[in-house]
Amino acid sequence: MNLTISGHHLEVTPALKEFVSNKLARVTKRFDQVIDVRVLLSLENTKEKEGRQSAECTMLLKGGDIHVKTSHEDLYAAIDEMVDKLDRQIVKFKDKIKDHDHQAHKKTLSA
């Protein structure tokens, strides 16, 4: 798995890289067919405080890809939300794969 962490209008510190990679380890344990993960952390120049820090992730998987974007006033909270959303989408993706495999297997057995 290739992991790329980049920042837009902010410097990605080693502590931030470690935090993101530790959080993503939970997701990659759940699904082992991850090819590439790209994380973009950004600071938006908006006047409102709410949703100023954003984290987005694109995960390339065997059989598809998943894209998640979250915004929060705290960058670490935005990363947590991003990983939670990513985790839910991985579960849906795995269920979809299992349903397709199961239906194909049923068709061959009934024929």
C-alpha positions as CSV (number, residue, x, y, z in Angstrom):
1,M,0.0,0.0,0.0
2,N,1.3,3.4,-1.0
3,L,0.4,6.2,1.4
4,T,0.8,9.9,0.3
5,I,0.0,12.7,2.8
6,S,0.1,16.2,1.5
7,G,-0.9,19.6,2.8
8,H,-2.5,22.6,1.2
9,H,-1.7,25.9,2.9
10,L,-0.2,24.1,5.9
11,E,2.9,22.2,6.7
12,V,2.5,18.4,7.3
13,T,4.6,17.7,10.4
14,P,5.9,14.3,11.3
15,A,3.5,14.1,14.3
16,L,0.6,14.8,11.9
17,K,1.8,12.1,9.4
18,E,2.1,9.6,12.3
19,F,-1.4,10.5,13.5
20,V,-2.9,10.0,10.0
21,S,-1.0,6.7,9.3
22,N,-2.1,5.3,12.7
23,K,-5.7,6.1,12.1
24,L,-5.6,4.7,8.5
25,A,-4.1,1.4,9.9
26,R,-7.4,0.6,11.4
27,V,-9.1,0.9,8.0
28,T,-6.5,-1.1,6.2
29,K,-6.8,-3.9,8.7
30,R,-10.4,-4.2,7.8
31,F,-9.8,-4.5,4.1
32,D,-6.4,-5.8,2.8
33,Q,-6.8,-5.1,-0.9
34,V,-5.8,-1.4,-0.7
35,I,-3.6,-0.3,-3.5
36,D,-3.0,3.4,-2.9
37,V,-4.1,6.0,-0.3
38,R,-3.9,9.8,-0.9
39,V,-4.6,12.1,2.0
40,L,-4.9,15.9,1.5
41,L,-5.0,18.1,4.6
42,S,-5.9,21.7,3.9
43,L,-6.6,25.0,5.6
44,E,-9.2,27.1,3.9
45,N,-9.1,30.9,4.1
46,T,-12.6,31.5,5.1
47,K,-13.9,34.1,7.6
48,E,-16.2,31.7,9.4
49,K,-14.5,29.5,12.0
50,E,-16.7,26.5,11.4
51,G,-15.4,24.0,8.8
52,R,-12.1,25.8,8.3
53,Q,-9.8,22.8,8.4
54,S,-10.5,20.0,6.0
55,A,-9.2,16.5,5.4
56,E,-9.9,14.4,2.3
57,C,-8.8,11.0,1.3
58,T,-8.9,9.0,-1.9
59,M,-8.4,5.3,-1.5
60,L,-7.8,3.1,-4.6
61,L,-9.0,-0.4,-4.0
62,K,-9.0,-3.6,-6.0
63,G,-12.4,-3.2,-7.8
64,G,-13.0,0.5,-7.2
65,D,-12.1,3.6,-5.3
66,I,-13.5,5.6,-2.4
67,H,-13.3,9.3,-1.8
68,V,-14.1,11.1,1.5
69,K,-14.0,14.7,2.5
70,T,-14.7,16.3,5.9
71,S,-14.3,19.7,7.4
72,H,-14.1,20.8,11.0
73,E,-12.6,23.7,13.0
74,D,-10.0,21.3,14.4
75,L,-7.7,19.4,12.0
76,Y,-7.4,16.3,14.2
77,A,-11.2,16.1,14.6
78,A,-11.5,16.4,10.8
79,I,-9.1,13.5,10.4
80,D,-11.1,11.4,12.9
81,E,-14.3,12.1,11.0
82,M,-12.6,11.3,7.7
83,V,-11.4,7.9,9.0
84,D,-14.9,7.1,10.4
85,K,-16.5,7.9,7.1
86,L,-13.9,5.9,5.3
87,D,-14.4,3.0,7.6
88,R,-18.2,3.0,6.9
89,Q,-17.6,3.1,3.2
90,I,-15.2,0.2,3.3
91,V,-17.8,-1.9,5.2
92,K,-20.3,-1.1,2.5
93,F,-17.8,-1.9,-0.3
94,K,-17.0,-5.2,1.3
95,D,-20.7,-6.1,1.7
96,K,-21.3,-5.2,-2.0
97,I,-18.4,-7.5,-3.1
98,K,-19.7,-10.3,-0.9
99,D,-23.3,-10.0,-2.3
100,H,-22.0,-10.1,-5.9
101,D,-19.9,-13.1,-5.2
102,H,-22.7,-14.9,-3.4
103,Q,-25.2,-14.2,-6.2
104,A,-22.8,-15.4,-8.9
105,H,-22.2,-18.6,-6.9
106,K,-25.9,-19.2,-6.5
107,K,-26.5,-18.9,-10.2
108,T,-23.9,-21.5,-11.0
109,L,-25.3,-23.9,-8.4
110,S,-28.9,-23.6,-9.6
111,A,-28.0,-24.1,-13.3
